[in-house]
Structure formats: C-alpha cells, structure tokens
Amino acid sequence: MTENYKILIADDHPLFRNALRQALESAYPNTQWLEAESAESLQSVLEENNQLDLILLDLQMPGSHGYSTLIHLRSHFPTIPVVVISAHEDNTNIAKAMHYGSCGFIPKSTSMDDLANALDLILQGETWIPEGIDLTSENVDSEGEFANRLSELTPQQYKVLQMFGEGLLNKQIAYDLDVSEATIKAHATAIFRKLNVRNRTQAVIALSQLEIHSQLPE
C-alpha cells in the first residue's frame, strides 16, 4: 500500500521544482506536493502546513544564508525530516549539512532512481548520503556556537534577521511585516542579545559565517 505523504520542495528554481516533482510523482503517486521558492515563502508554508512528512531543502534560496534555514527548521520543526538537495556536493558541505541536522544530502546530479531510493530510506527514518563521504570533515563545527544561538531565535526574530541580511531598514521591515517600527527595534534588541552581538552589522557578519562556500568550478 502506498503511503499518503505530504512533501515540501523548497528551491528557488521553478524548473527544478517542477522536474523533481514530476520525476517523483510516479514513485509517490498519493503524495501532496507543496513548494516554496525562498526562505520567507518556506516559513509561510510551514505556518499553514506543519504536519509534513519531509522537506527537500535547497541551501541557497533567497534569504536562506546557507545553513541558517536548516538550523532554524531543525530547532522549530524537529519532527519534520529535512533533506538537503544541493549542487554544492563536496565533502565539507555534506558534512556540515548532516552536522546541522539534515537527514540526508542528495546532490542535484543524483539520478532519479537513486533519488527515489534515497527518499524511501529517509521516509523510513534512515539517513542517506553519497558514497565515500567523510562526516568527520575538519572545520565542520567552526560555527557551532553561533548555530546554537541562532536556533534560539523565534520564527519572527529569524525573519527579521533575514531581512537585516538583505539590507532592509527598520522602517522597510516594519512595513513588510505590517508591524510598528518600535516592534522591529524590540525584535532587534532581542536578536542582538541572543546572538551575543552589539548591532545589526555584527549580526549580519555572524550570519554570513553560515553561507555556502562554493567549491564549484568557475
């Protein structure tokens, strides 16, 4: 009997989302597919659908800042398995993704047969990574303390931090979130305290530690 899954594909490329969904629909015919194209839309989908069976996460969506979205998901939605699907498939990035709580890492170069097999294992509670990956990669935990601090932010504080990272002013953020500027300043104060930084510049610099360091050929 085929399970009735609810799976969210979070990737900023609509062609990739569509191709991935079409490729998997035959393997998972009774699945409800949800999509998100940015960290912000991902959060919106989760506010309405937090009973998901799986999230397929691209690390480089707009607003994601590398591993920060993965860290946030594992902190606030710990019962939802997250699998990273990325073109950055070097040893260090895979090790970091697993260190920060991903249930698997599927390179975008993976064949659809292998992808379906990987998802079968993950949906059964197992993990999956490409063969030959060393999860003890050095420097994996270099941002560990900041990652722990980041996980303490509420969803709204995390959203404000993301908007700091986009360079938006308090007035712009207040308008976008439909709150007062005083509310944004209060969020900022709480964010700085939790991240152990003094201002938004330091917060954005700290957030940049979690960006993907590309090792793709030029």
Summary of the structure (lengths in Angstrom):
residues: 218
radius of gyration: 17.6
end to end distance: 46.3
largest distance: 55.3
contacts: 652
relative contact order: 0.13
helix: 47%
strand: 11%
